[in-house]
């Protein structure tokens, strides 16, 4: 068995290297061959070429900004570490997932020491930037990062813009001081040689930053917009060479819907057909609406045909739902709300979760499994802060391995959230349910439930039942049970307040797309 797994791992490595060579040679031969795209038979999930995949991500320090911190971030080591976990899982249906802001947001508050900052733009002797010229070392490092990720079967969410560095500063949400955020942003007129404060203010705003008002439908600040386009064109020229990239318009955006739509349309015209474009709005921590403009929210974006996916990380995070239990169950409920809106509008697409702030053993498993069982298309932890011990990153990689091994055993690409299959829960418990009712059913059971009963409205027949402890990945109990016309009743095994039960019909335990 071990030899077979190593042989499979070698075959996947050869396939990945072949894919790198193909894409490096020509994108125009067959633009959608091997590209990340929605799975046609169930577009709530992703496919890599003709294979449905579920991307998973664990992180290391500074992993959000791997390009701009060359003296601090060894991205090859980070990608190798994640790739080793994915290879050990050994399934073509599980791949890695990272996010990347290519320029530095000058947000070093939680990251510890940053020894060097490498921005995309040429830095002059006086410390200012020339936004018309690009830094060759940055180009080289970005290409190396994307190539390494592709070699390792790791999907990259590549972010065009960052919000923190725009809306924090004088007049913004708060001012982190000199050398940080908008104070140090290359597009701040004090930091470049291309325009002055008569063109764009050196101050900012929480919800009305001038940086977001350059587009024609707002203030039409053409000198700045031209330079914004110049950067985006340069970034996309590189990104378009690769098949494993999701383009995200922004990170935690407090901009307005017009800004996001403008750039979604602009990017669409400049990338290969089939390249996926999405967005991650910042939410209001109340009802999932946009933080500054209520309609700039995941619920609105998931029915907008300008986007191929929506990054719902903010809408299901600890910002919106406090405890890990609330994040898993409330997040699952919100995913179901988004899916129902898409079904009504006919805009089914993947719901991406690119980061979860509950990133350690104090609830990390519950939240990570909640994303999968709740119906998201990806799951990934947020990076550890500089004051977090290395054990946080170790936990993340182990947790991804445990979930990945489970995902490899179920045909998620044919499954949907089905909370209605639970006809009776133990007192005080909550559940997420992902099911293909005639073949597989996965229930995430959360709450103190030892000795209680769980009733499921599954079709009649014999079902194999496997209870799993997500904290270890080990089976707690195995059995077979029969569902009759009223469904089935299961005894909940003793254990923690977080358990998974996987039920499969005997005739459908081995599934292929």
Wavefront OBJ file of the C-alpha trace (Angstrom):
o trace
v 0.000 0.000 0.000
v 2.858 2.347 0.905
v 4.634 1.654 -2.388
v 1.427 2.311 -4.298
v 0.984 5.684 -2.537
v 4.580 6.706 -3.366
v 4.032 5.641 -6.991
v 0.842 7.740 -7.160
v 2.712 10.679 -5.654
v 5.439 10.404 -8.315
v 2.823 10.233 -11.063
v 1.130 13.370 -9.739
v 4.500 15.149 -9.626
v 5.244 14.190 -13.241
v 1.775 15.344 -14.278
v 2.233 18.659 -12.500
v 5.627 19.251 -14.122
v 4.119 18.438 -17.513
v 1.352 20.949 -16.819
v 3.924 23.607 -15.896
v 5.790 22.991 -19.146
v 2.605 23.104 -21.216
v 1.410 26.375 -19.726
v 4.823 27.995 -19.827
v 4.973 27.180 -23.532
v 1.618 28.475 -24.676
v -1.661 29.604 -23.201
v -3.327 30.014 -26.565
v -3.241 26.340 -27.611
v -6.299 25.425 -25.516
v -7.158 28.084 -23.006
v -9.443 26.001 -20.805
v -7.448 22.754 -20.781
v -6.159 22.223 -17.272
v -7.512 25.529 -15.973
v -9.236 26.002 -12.629
v -12.934 26.402 -13.397
v -16.358 25.577 -11.941
v -17.195 21.863 -12.113
v -19.810 21.778 -14.923
v -22.046 19.159 -13.300
v -22.162 21.014 -9.975
v -20.751 24.551 -10.378
v -20.734 25.144 -6.625
v -17.411 23.285 -6.705
v -14.147 23.732 -8.575
v -12.446 21.530 -11.125
v -8.825 21.434 -12.222
v -9.235 20.572 -15.865
v -11.585 17.579 -15.896
v -11.125 16.640 -12.232
v -13.309 18.059 -9.447
v -11.092 19.362 -6.636
v -11.482 20.736 -3.143
v -8.608 23.166 -2.365
v -7.369 23.269 1.245
v -4.888 25.667 2.812
v -2.663 25.882 5.873
v -0.391 28.863 6.415
v 2.896 30.174 7.760
v 4.093 33.596 8.860
v 3.676 36.385 6.262
v 2.019 33.901 3.907
v -0.415 36.536 2.604
v 2.425 38.658 1.175
v 5.017 36.188 -0.113
v 6.280 38.338 -2.996
v 6.918 41.657 -1.269
v 9.031 40.362 1.640
v 11.980 38.504 0.083
v 14.217 38.738 3.149
v 11.466 37.474 5.457
v 9.414 34.921 3.513
v 10.791 31.675 2.127
v 7.765 30.899 -0.028
v 9.330 27.730 -1.429
v 9.557 26.294 2.078
v 5.937 27.256 2.798
v 4.640 25.816 -0.466
v 6.720 22.653 -0.039
v 5.228 22.146 3.415
v 1.643 22.427 2.188
v 2.444 20.277 -0.845
v 3.763 17.510 1.406
v 0.424 17.399 3.235
v -1.520 17.277 -0.035
v 0.752 14.557 -1.438
v 0.294 12.464 1.712
v -3.496 12.712 1.310
v -2.926 11.132 -2.080
v -6.141 12.102 -3.870
v -6.588 13.834 -7.235
v -9.658 15.501 -5.699
v -7.754 17.384 -2.968
v -5.262 20.127 -3.810
v -3.574 23.012 -2.010
v -4.825 26.584 -1.670
v -2.986 29.847 -0.930
v -3.787 33.516 -1.286
v -1.369 36.172 -2.449
v -1.421 39.959 -2.385
v 1.448 40.703 -4.790
v 2.310 44.160 -3.420
v 2.953 45.031 0.210
v 0.074 46.645 2.150
v 2.571 48.054 4.673
v 0.635 46.220 7.359
v 3.326 44.917 9.660
v 1.398 45.364 12.899
v 0.794 41.651 13.463
v 3.664 40.158 11.485
v 6.790 40.924 13.457
v 9.890 42.309 11.775
v 9.816 42.862 8.002
v 13.404 43.272 6.880
v 12.820 44.407 3.298
v 9.848 45.491 1.183
v 9.810 44.725 -2.538
v 7.013 46.570 -4.338
v 6.058 46.089 -8.012
v 7.063 49.669 -8.829
v 10.552 51.061 -9.290
v 11.845 52.692 -6.109
v 14.004 55.772 -6.571
v 16.986 56.991 -4.570
v 14.844 59.437 -2.582
v 12.545 56.615 -1.430
v 9.622 57.491 -3.685
v 8.177 55.268 -6.404
v 7.808 55.744 -10.136
v 4.427 54.173 -10.881
v 5.158 54.078 -14.607
v 8.071 51.680 -14.149
v 8.120 48.174 -12.708
v 10.745 46.412 -10.646
v 12.283 43.420 -12.503
v 13.115 41.638 -9.230
v 9.425 41.717 -8.304
v 8.428 40.229 -11.671
v 10.942 37.428 -11.237
v 9.822 36.613 -7.699
v 6.117 36.596 -8.627
v 6.740 34.225 -11.529
v 8.815 31.943 -9.304
v 6.031 31.834 -6.712
v 3.315 31.038 -9.260
v 5.456 28.406 -10.967
v 6.266 26.693 -7.672
v 2.601 26.674 -6.652
v 1.615 25.153 -10.000
v 4.266 22.465 -9.683
v 2.779 21.525 -6.309
v -0.906 21.533 -7.425
v -1.685 24.571 -5.281
v -4.437 26.968 -6.355
v -3.588 30.661 -5.899
v -6.109 33.370 -5.068
v -4.299 36.369 -6.558
v -5.597 39.654 -5.156
v -5.518 42.744 -7.352
v -6.151 45.344 -4.626
v -5.922 45.518 -0.845
v -8.240 47.622 1.311
v -6.367 47.848 4.615
v -3.593 49.914 3.066
v -6.144 52.298 1.506
v -8.657 52.940 4.297
v -6.240 53.092 7.239
v -4.366 56.350 7.578
v -5.152 60.039 8.205
v -8.947 60.383 8.046
v -9.474 56.621 7.749
v -10.634 53.886 10.100
v -7.571 54.645 12.219
v -4.056 55.914 11.590
v -1.353 53.297 12.231
v 1.345 55.943 11.847
v 4.237 56.721 9.544
v 5.456 53.861 7.405
v 2.159 51.987 7.522
v -1.007 51.663 5.422
v -1.989 54.715 3.332
v 0.900 56.692 4.835
v 3.313 54.376 3.013
v 1.184 53.317 0.029
v 2.978 53.897 -3.308
v -0.203 55.557 -4.662
v -0.195 58.136 -1.867
v 1.018 61.286 -3.675
v 3.692 61.817 -1.035
v 5.263 58.487 -2.005
v 5.498 58.754 -5.802
v 6.828 61.122 -8.472
v 3.834 60.828 -10.786
v 1.274 63.256 -9.295
v 0.770 65.513 -6.294
v -1.946 66.195 -3.714
v -3.833 68.397 -6.146
v -4.617 65.194 -8.055
v -5.181 62.750 -5.170
v -5.290 63.575 -1.441
v -2.690 62.237 0.967
v -5.536 61.655 3.427
v -8.088 58.878 3.185
v -11.535 57.838 4.423
v -13.254 54.818 5.959
v -15.910 54.532 3.261
v -15.063 57.186 0.668
v -11.354 56.826 -0.056
v -10.276 58.872 -3.070
v -8.285 55.874 -4.303
v -11.661 54.224 -5.009
v -13.070 57.285 -6.780
v -10.772 57.344 -9.795
v -13.184 55.466 -12.071
v -15.338 57.348 -14.640
v -18.620 56.814 -12.766
v -17.186 58.565 -9.689
v -14.665 61.420 -9.794
v -12.841 60.230 -12.909
v -9.305 60.992 -11.694
v -7.670 59.989 -14.952
v -3.961 60.434 -14.065
v -4.342 58.006 -11.170
v -6.719 55.646 -12.973
v -4.255 55.335 -15.851
v -1.568 54.243 -13.393
v -3.942 51.848 -11.657
v -4.699 50.305 -15.045
v -1.004 50.163 -15.841
v -0.354 48.070 -12.741
v -3.339 45.794 -13.342
v -2.275 45.255 -16.966
v 1.220 44.322 -15.812
v -0.059 41.933 -13.147
v -2.517 40.245 -15.505
v 0.095 39.829 -18.222
v 1.974 37.587 -15.799
v -1.047 35.893 -14.212
v -2.562 34.989 -17.582
v 0.303 32.595 -18.225
v -0.885 30.274 -15.454
v -3.916 27.941 -15.184
v -4.176 27.646 -11.393
v -5.082 31.237 -10.508
v -8.305 32.736 -9.198
v -8.333 36.501 -9.686
v -9.735 38.274 -6.624
v -10.501 41.949 -7.208
v -9.736 42.913 -3.608
v -9.107 41.791 -0.063
v -11.750 42.757 2.521
v -12.898 45.602 0.302
v -14.654 48.639 1.776
v -14.974 50.134 -1.689
v -18.301 50.558 -3.460
v -20.003 48.156 -5.829
v -19.216 50.379 -8.839
v -15.479 50.090 -8.157
v -15.615 46.309 -7.920
v -17.727 45.941 -11.047
v -15.478 48.314 -12.988
v -12.413 46.212 -12.254
v -14.216 42.899 -12.774
v -15.174 44.049 -16.273
v -11.714 45.498 -16.905
v -9.983 42.270 -15.861
v -12.424 40.161 -17.905
v -11.274 41.892 -21.091
v -7.614 41.163 -20.361
v -7.394 37.569 -19.202
v -7.824 34.298 -21.087
v -11.326 32.966 -21.532
v -12.301 30.838 -18.565
v -10.048 32.497 -16.006
v -12.168 32.922 -12.885
v -12.782 36.383 -11.400
v -14.194 36.987 -7.937
v -14.354 39.419 -5.051
v -14.106 39.505 -1.236
v -16.145 42.373 0.260
v -15.769 43.399 3.879
v -19.024 42.726 5.735
v -20.790 44.715 8.437
v -20.535 42.165 11.269
v -24.322 42.217 11.640
v -26.253 40.628 8.790
v -23.556 39.990 6.187
v -24.179 43.204 4.264
v -21.300 45.275 2.951
v -19.434 47.263 5.586
v -19.739 50.613 3.828
v -22.342 49.945 1.142
v -24.882 47.302 2.122
v -25.335 45.952 -1.401
v -21.592 45.378 -1.777
v -22.004 42.011 -0.107
v -21.558 38.301 -0.872
v -25.327 37.900 -1.256
v -25.483 40.496 -4.043
v -22.249 39.406 -5.722
v -23.271 35.753 -5.925
v -26.095 36.708 -8.296
v -24.011 39.184 -10.344
v -22.848 37.636 -13.622
v -19.679 39.747 -13.656
v -18.196 37.312 -11.136
v -17.330 33.623 -11.467
v -17.029 33.056 -7.728
v -17.441 34.964 -4.480
v -14.962 34.896 -1.618
v -17.313 34.781 1.371
v -14.541 34.673 3.995
v -15.704 37.857 5.728
v -19.376 36.899 5.643
v -18.866 33.625 7.531
v -15.918 34.603 9.724
v -15.444 35.254 13.406
v -16.209 38.912 12.657
v -19.796 37.954 11.862
v -20.142 34.894 14.105
v -18.316 34.870 17.415
v -17.577 31.372 18.701
v -16.260 28.481 16.584
v -19.662 26.813 16.985
v -21.425 29.917 15.644
v -18.912 30.242 12.800
v -19.451 26.629 11.723
v -23.236 26.569 12.093
v -24.003 30.211 11.296
v -21.566 30.078 8.403
v -23.299 26.955 7.110
v -26.640 28.732 7.315
v -25.296 31.700 5.411
v -23.804 29.469 2.698
v -27.221 27.878 2.316
v -28.758 31.366 1.990
v -26.265 32.270 -0.751
v -26.890 28.985 -2.576
v -30.639 29.521 -2.521
v -30.225 33.036 -3.927
v -28.037 31.664 -6.716
v -30.540 28.905 -7.491
v -33.307 31.476 -7.829
v -31.169 33.704 -10.073
v -29.641 30.854 -12.070
v -26.102 31.953 -11.161
v -24.683 28.873 -9.431
v -20.979 29.329 -8.703
v -18.351 28.365 -6.114
v -18.316 30.085 -2.726
v -14.675 30.451 -1.742
v -13.378 30.739 1.817
v -9.806 31.984 1.508
v -9.165 32.493 5.237
v -10.620 31.699 8.627
v -9.433 33.629 11.665
v -10.115 30.723 14.033
v -6.793 29.244 13.074
v -5.605 27.151 16.035
v -6.662 24.122 18.076
v -9.208 26.215 20.001
v -11.927 25.620 17.396
v -9.959 25.429 14.168
v -11.090 21.891 13.336
v -14.731 22.788 13.946
v -14.587 25.783 11.617
v -12.533 24.055 8.903
v -14.836 21.022 8.741
v -17.811 23.380 8.896
v -16.747 24.972 5.623
v -16.633 21.625 3.833
v -19.803 20.135 5.310
v -21.550 23.515 5.067
v -21.110 23.610 1.276
v -18.198 25.971 0.581
v -15.871 25.208 -2.345
v -12.605 25.702 -0.425
v -11.355 25.910 3.151
v -8.243 27.660 4.406
v -6.860 29.026 7.646
v -5.655 32.616 8.074
v -1.950 33.221 8.609
v -0.529 33.148 12.144
v 0.382 36.520 13.623
v 3.944 37.274 14.628
v 3.199 36.567 18.285
v 1.659 33.163 17.584
v 3.866 30.139 18.304
v 5.011 27.868 15.487
v 2.637 25.237 16.868
v -0.273 27.169 15.290
v 1.076 26.524 11.804
v 1.809 22.914 12.741
v -1.783 22.455 13.890
v -3.084 23.941 10.638
v -1.141 21.528 8.456
v -2.221 18.552 10.554
v -5.862 19.711 10.492
v -5.772 20.098 6.709
v -4.365 16.589 6.449
v -7.171 15.142 8.568
v -9.923 16.873 6.616
v -8.247 16.129 3.285
v -8.116 12.395 4.004
v -11.841 12.471 4.701
v -12.711 14.533 1.619
v -10.808 12.014 -0.512
v -13.408 9.400 0.467
v -16.609 11.219 -0.512
v -17.939 12.411 -3.912
v -18.448 16.002 -2.774
v -18.875 17.150 -6.379
v -22.264 15.416 -6.391
v -23.343 16.613 -2.965
v -25.295 19.594 -1.644
v -26.168 21.058 1.765
v -29.260 19.175 2.969
v -30.078 20.278 6.543
v -33.637 19.024 6.078
v -32.377 15.434 6.261
v -32.002 15.859 10.027
v -35.412 15.076 11.502
v -34.314 15.121 15.137
v -31.190 16.488 16.833
v -29.894 15.793 20.319
v -30.882 18.484 22.790
v -28.628 21.536 22.511
v -26.863 20.322 19.366
v -26.584 21.847 15.912
v -25.622 20.312 12.583
v -24.380 20.940 9.073
v -25.327 18.319 6.483
v -23.794 17.628 3.069
v -25.473 14.879 1.116
v -26.234 13.051 -2.052
v -29.335 11.504 -0.459
v -29.291 8.266 -2.447
v -25.602 7.563 -1.823
v -23.710 9.571 0.799
v -24.535 11.761 3.766
v -22.083 13.657 5.987
v -23.300 15.263 9.206
v -21.210 17.631 11.307
v -22.694 17.361 14.792
v -21.772 20.132 17.234
v -22.749 20.131 20.901
v -22.579 17.984 24.033
v -24.465 14.914 22.808
v -23.080 11.795 24.515
v -25.683 9.038 24.715
v -28.278 10.971 22.718
v -30.032 10.058 19.467
v -29.775 11.497 15.960
v -32.598 10.862 13.477
v -32.045 11.222 9.736
v -34.636 11.094 6.941
v -32.563 8.986 4.548
v -33.949 6.642 1.864
v -34.777 3.075 2.817
v -31.947 0.581 2.687
v -28.786 -0.529 4.440
v -26.234 2.151 5.286
v -22.662 1.905 6.536
v -22.165 4.310 9.448
v -18.806 5.741 10.476
v -18.375 8.192 13.357
v -15.185 10.299 13.228
v -13.375 12.544 15.686
v -12.189 15.531 13.581
v -9.496 16.369 16.140
v -7.706 13.088 15.425
v -9.207 11.894 12.145
v -9.842 8.509 13.759
v -13.054 6.519 13.671
v -14.984 6.530 16.945
v -17.397 3.785 15.895
v -18.470 1.795 12.840
v -21.718 -0.022 12.203
v -24.407 -0.819 9.673
v -27.983 0.270 10.056
v -31.173 0.098 8.054
v -33.380 3.022 7.154
v -37.077 2.354 6.807
v -39.845 4.601 5.535
v -39.422 6.822 8.595
v -35.651 7.151 8.180
v -33.090 5.950 10.719
v -32.035 6.557 14.291
v -28.375 6.649 15.338
v -26.832 6.416 18.788
v -24.322 9.235 19.241
v -21.046 7.843 20.627
v -19.419 9.402 23.651
v -16.758 11.961 22.878
v -16.157 15.651 22.450
v -18.661 18.299 21.403
v -17.652 17.949 17.744
v -18.225 14.788 15.734
v -18.671 13.757 12.110
v -20.858 10.918 10.923
v -20.463 9.610 7.371
v -23.176 7.353 5.995
v -22.888 5.525 2.679
v -25.082 2.999 0.909
v -23.341 -0.273 0.159
v -23.801 0.045 -3.612
v -22.248 3.537 -3.773
v -19.221 3.497 -1.467
v -16.672 3.966 -4.234
v -17.316 7.009 -6.393
v -15.582 8.537 -9.403
v -16.615 11.573 -11.477
l 1 2 3 4 5 6 7 8 9 10 11 12 13 14 15 16 17 18 19 20 21 22 23 24 25 26 27 28 29 30 31 32 33 34 35 36 37 38 39 40 41 42 43 44 45 46 47 48 49 50 51 52 53 54 55 56 57 58 59 60 61 62 63 64 65 66 67 68 69 70 71 72 73 74 75 76 77 78 79 80 81 82 83 84 85 86 87 88 89 90 91 92 93 94 95 96 97 98 99 100 101 102 103 104 105 106 107 108 109 110 111 112 113 114 115 116 117 118 119 120 121 122 123 124 125 126 127 128 129 130 131 132 133 134 135 136 137 138 139 140 141 142 143 144 145 146 147 148 149 150 151 152 153 154 155 156 157 158 159 160 161 162 163 164 165 166 167 168 169 170 171 172 173 174 175 176 177 178 179 180 181 182 183 184 185 186 187 188 189 190 191 192 193 194 195 196 197 198 199 200 201 202 203 204 205 206 207 208 209 210 211 212 213 214 215 216 217 218 219 220 221 222 223 224 225 226 227 228 229 230 231 232 233 234 235 236 237 238 239 240 241 242 243 244 245 246 247 248 249 250 251 252 253 254 255 256 257 258 259 260 261 262 263 264 265 266 267 268 269 270 271 272 273 274 275 276 277 278 279 280 281 282 283 284 285 286 287 288 289 290 291 292 293 294 295 296 297 298 299 300 301 302 303 304 305 306 307 308 309 310 311 312 313 314 315 316 317 318 319 320 321 322 323 324 325 326 327 328 329 330 331 332 333 334 335 336 337 338 339 340 341 342 343 344 345 346 347 348 349 350 351 352 353 354 355 356 357 358 359 360 361 362 363 364 365 366 367 368 369 370 371 372 373 374 375 376 377 378 379 380 381 382 383 384 385 386 387 388 389 390 391 392 393 394 395 396 397 398 399 400 401 402 403 404 405 406 407 408 409 410 411 412 413 414 415 416 417 418 419 420 421 422 423 424 425 426 427 428 429 430 431 432 433 434 435 436 437 438 439 440 441 442 443 444 445 446 447 448 449 450 451 452 453 454 455 456 457 458 459 460 461 462 463 464 465 466 467 468 469 470 471 472 473 474 475 476 477 478 479 480 481 482 483 484 485 486 487 488 489 490 491 492 493 494 495 496 497 498 499 500 501 502 503 504 505 506 507 508 509 510 511 512 513
